[in-house]
Amino acid sequence: MTPTNTQPVRTWSKPRWIKSPLLRYLLFALIILYVVYGIRAFEINPERIALGLSRAGKMFGSFLRPDFLARKNYIIQGILESMAMTVVATLAGVVLSLPLVFGAAKNIVPRPVYLLSRLILVIFRSLHVVVLAILFVIMFGFGPFAGVLTLTVNTMGFLAKLVAEEIENINEETLEAMRSTGASWLQMVVYGVWPQISARFTGLVIYRADQSFRQSTVIGLVGAGGIGAVLETAMGRYDYRTAGAILLVIIIFVLLGEYGSSAIRRRLV
Amino acid sequence: MLEIRKLTKKYTAGPQALKGVDLSIKEGEIVALIGPSGAGKSTLIRCINRLVEPTSGEILFHGVDVCKLGARALRETRKKIGMIFQEYALVDRLSVMENVLSGRLGSVGFWASARRKFPQEDVEEALFLLERVGLADYVDTRADQLSGGQRQRVGICRALLQRPDLLLIDEPTASLDPKTGRQIMRLITELVRERNLAAIINIHEVGFAEMFTQRVVGLKDGLIVYDQPAGKLDADSLTLIYGEEDWTSLTSGADADDDSEEVS
């Protein structure tokens, strides 16, 4: 183990992530082959692309001359409906999420409650908002009621997951301190847990309201009411000038919502 | 007042933290619990108010076995056992006063506590305690604005506002500088004596244990290996508790405490 003079330079290079060179190059080759196979499977057809491009030109041409007036009443009604859906879904979501918020925090509830809450949470969160909307439309028919349910469930999943994680990160000693005074579980939550998460909770609620409004424009496309439903109708009638106007309105409202929500959240810290 | 018999604690998927601890504490007795990290000191005091569930054994508090209590009776017992923590365990976003008053949670109804409507006598006592520990000017300050020593004083007030018979104190000085640590130890022992409370203090600074308490108990690997009146620790007993080490600087008389403070 003594250093010898025959080896004056000791080199070093970063160990490769995949050690075997054969395996490494084989993986590269497989990935490239798969991409080639995938592209062939898409049946890319130059004729259809050319046709599509001219259609796209016509569509965007119409978008550039948006027509706000022809279906003005529908647009206003759609926006108001989207806003109402957002507000109702956010409030309902906050109230209904509370049991899940605390139930899904490992450090403050018994294990069975935690597991049950997490199970509900996984189900809520694994359903994408569009899938949820389709389910609720099938159950309760077209219209904003299905939309409100969709956004409520989505809000519950979002808030419960993020806030429960926040609770799991709070200082364990403060919870012990509350328990050691003989406080009840509710008192521990009100004194030990809530003050440590309230600012973050409020911030997430505002962020979530903003997100709900954006989602309300999408779920309308599958029949769950709001401005999205008006957009869907316009597109279906090839009324691209109205559709362009609706898209502009949506963009403006989303930007306003985003600006407003981040302005409020900045004041919360 | 407190009688622990054959107490064991085995953590699931963890070590056997306590291997049969017997310990009895009299009314008004201040006991230092020393021992290496991992010896089970924290587990032992947390078993007494069942923040940690003991595996077997008995803990008789005023003659009643704490281990057998149901939820409601356990809360009643916890009211009589105050606790002070290493990292103070204050709720940062609550005010000093709210933190102190939270010591009364076990005795005040839910809605009253949620609306911060505490009985007049509790409010007066809280203010008196804050004055006593020198925090009269910080009543409505948010807890996260305070220094470490100030925060520990709030923790002390919270524990005392419970009007406990027994105080469990977990490493009260471990997060403080030597001077503040010494002041906090003096304050705790003064207040404990004034009220004739019993107290168990987990502590790493052997010097503080000898200086401020009446009895020193050494815990090692989940067993009590030393139990003597304060002032009798020597190199041999320290080796027994902590293992082989050169203990001369700690036991060589008058400036022993200063040494222990410098290394802490």
Interface residues (C-beta under 8 A of the other chain):
Chain A: N171 E173 T174 E176 A177 M178 R179 S180 T181 G182 A183 S184 L186 Q187 M188 V190 Y191 G192 P195 Q196 S198 A199
Chain B: R46 N49 L51 R75 E76 T77 R78 K79 I81 G82 M83 F85 Q86 E87 Y88 A89 L90 V91 D92 R93 L94 E98 S102 G103 R104 L105 G106 S107 F110 S113 A114 G155 R158 Q162 L168
